[in-house]
Amino acid sequence: MNAVRPVAVKLDEATRNRIQKLAEARDRTPHWILREAVAEFLDREEKRETFRQAAREAWQEYELTGLHVTHSEADAWLARLEDGETCEPPECHN
């Protein structure tokens, strides 16, 4: 089991009041509100970073190979999917 250790965060009074008010409204503690906020922030930002890394890798692959699909090819494929058709994505080309 990982050790749980406290972390100090300096917050202005207005933010502390907002946390307290939300904690009371949700019948939770301010500690619970802060833990949830941090967990949600980390989940969101980790997903963002994963997306950013995938985009960087895709760009590097494109720069190496020149393989791509055009906007119209991708748009036509997505339209077919939207219409409920099961179809393969368009082939990449130079």
C-alpha positions as CSV (number, residue, x, y, z in Angstrom):
1,M,0.0,0.0,0.0
2,N,1.3,3.5,-0.9
3,A,1.9,5.8,2.0
4,V,-0.5,8.8,2.2
5,R,1.3,11.9,3.2
6,P,-0.1,15.5,3.6
7,V,0.8,18.2,1.1
8,A,0.5,21.9,1.9
9,V,-1.2,24.1,-0.6
10,K,-1.4,27.9,0.0
11,L,-4.8,29.2,-1.1
12,D,-6.3,32.6,-0.8
13,E,-9.2,33.2,1.5
14,A,-11.8,33.4,-1.4
15,T,-10.8,30.0,-2.7
16,R,-10.8,28.5,0.8
17,N,-14.3,29.9,1.3
18,R,-15.5,28.5,-2.0
19,I,-14.1,25.0,-1.1
20,Q,-15.8,25.2,2.4
21,K,-19.1,26.3,0.9
22,L,-19.0,23.5,-1.7
23,A,-18.0,20.9,1.0
24,E,-21.0,22.0,3.1
25,A,-23.4,21.8,0.2
26,R,-22.2,18.3,-0.7
27,D,-22.0,17.1,2.9
28,R,-18.3,16.4,2.5
29,T,-15.1,17.7,4.0
30,P,-12.9,20.3,2.4
31,H,-10.2,17.6,2.4
32,W,-12.5,15.4,0.2
33,I,-13.3,18.2,-2.2
34,L,-9.5,19.0,-2.6
35,R,-8.7,15.3,-3.2
36,E,-11.4,15.0,-5.8
37,A,-10.3,18.2,-7.5
38,V,-6.7,17.1,-7.7
39,A,-7.6,13.6,-9.0
40,E,-9.9,15.0,-11.7
41,F,-7.3,17.6,-12.7
42,L,-4.6,14.9,-13.0
43,D,-6.9,12.6,-15.0
44,R,-7.8,15.4,-17.5
45,E,-4.2,16.6,-17.8
46,E,-2.8,13.1,-18.3
47,K,-5.3,12.5,-21.1
48,R,-4.3,15.8,-22.7
49,E,-0.6,15.0,-22.5
50,T,-1.3,11.5,-24.0
51,F,-3.2,13.2,-26.9
52,R,-0.4,15.8,-27.3
53,Q,2.3,13.1,-27.5
54,A,0.2,11.0,-30.0
55,A,-0.2,14.1,-32.2
56,R,3.6,14.8,-32.0
57,E,4.4,11.2,-32.9
58,A,1.9,11.3,-35.8
59,W,3.5,14.5,-37.1
60,Q,6.9,13.0,-36.9
61,E,5.7,9.9,-38.8
62,Y,4.2,12.1,-41.5
63,E,7.4,14.1,-41.8
64,L,9.3,10.8,-42.3
65,T,6.9,9.0,-44.7
66,G,4.7,11.7,-46.2
67,L,1.8,9.3,-45.8
68,H,-1.5,11.0,-45.3
69,V,-5.2,11.2,-46.2
70,T,-6.8,14.3,-47.4
71,H,-9.5,16.2,-45.6
72,S,-12.1,15.2,-48.1
73,E,-11.1,11.5,-47.8
74,A,-11.4,11.6,-44.1
75,D,-14.6,13.6,-44.2
76,A,-16.2,11.1,-46.6
77,W,-15.1,8.2,-44.4
78,L,-16.5,9.8,-41.2
79,A,-19.8,10.6,-43.0
80,R,-20.1,6.9,-43.9
81,L,-19.5,6.0,-40.3
82,E,-22.0,8.6,-39.1
83,D,-24.6,7.0,-41.5
84,G,-24.1,3.7,-39.6
85,E,-22.0,2.0,-42.3
86,T,-19.1,-0.2,-41.2
87,C,-16.1,0.6,-43.3
88,E,-12.4,0.7,-43.2
89,P,-10.5,4.1,-43.0
90,P,-9.1,5.4,-46.2
91,E,-5.6,4.2,-47.3
92,C,-2.8,6.6,-46.5
93,H,-0.9,7.8,-49.6
94,N,1.9,10.3,-50.5
